[in-house]
Amino acid sequence: MKYLDYIVLTIGIIGAINWGLVGIFQWDLVAFLFGTMSWFTRLIYILVGLSGLYFISYFGRISQGMEE
């Protein structure tokens, strides 16, 4: 489970950096590297979205750690 957490965290960080670049400079790094809405770009966006959903489980883990 710990390896999955690191993978998801890495994907989430990549997504956060990309959204920061979009917000500040209006520049999409993922689209720049892999093409606008290519199959690989879409795959990266899907993985970032799924990582975000997985992050929801962190709330349960954090609250469990606070009760101990």
C-alpha positions in Angstrom: 0.0 0.0 0.0 2.9 2.3 0.7 4.2 2.0 -2.9 0.8 3.0 -4.2 0.8 6.0 -1.9 4.1 7.2 -3.3 3.0 6.6 -6.9 -0.3 8.5 -6.4 1.5 11.3 -4.5 4.0 11.7 -7.4 1.2 11.8 -10.0 -0.7 14.3 -7.8 2.4 16.5 -7.5 2.8 16.5 -11.3 -0.8 17.4 -11.7 -0.5 20.2 -9.2 2.6 21.7 -10.9 0.8 21.5 -14.2 -2.3 23.3 -12.9 0.0 25.9 -11.3 1.7 26.5 -14.7 -1.7 26.8 -16.3 -3.0 29.2 -13.7 0.1 31.5 -13.7 1.4 31.3 -17.2 -1.5 29.8 -19.2 0.9 27.1 -20.3 0.0 23.4 -20.1 3.2 21.4 -19.6 1.5 18.0 -20.2 0.0 19.2 -23.6 3.3 20.7 -24.5 5.3 17.5 -23.9 2.8 15.0 -25.3 0.5 16.9 -27.6 -2.9 18.5 -27.2 -5.4 15.8 -26.2 -3.3 12.9 -27.5 -4.1 9.5 -26.1 -1.1 9.8 -23.7 -2.1 13.3 -22.6 -5.6 12.1 -21.8 -4.1 9.1 -19.9 -2.1 11.5 -17.8 -5.1 13.7 -17.1 -7.1 10.6 -16.1 -4.3 9.3 -13.8 -4.1 12.8 -12.1 -7.9 12.8 -11.6 -7.9 9.2 -10.2 -5.0 10.3 -7.9 -7.1 13.1 -6.6 -9.9 10.8 -5.8 -7.5 8.5 -4.0 -6.3 11.4 -1.9 -9.8 11.5 -0.4 -8.8 8.3 1.6 -6.0 10.4 3.2 -8.6 12.2 5.2 -9.6 9.0 6.9 -5.9 8.1 7.6 -5.2 11.5 9.0 -8.2 11.5 11.4 -7.2 8.0 12.6 -3.7 9.2 13.3 -5.1 12.1 15.4 -7.2 9.8 17.6 -4.2 7.7 18.7 
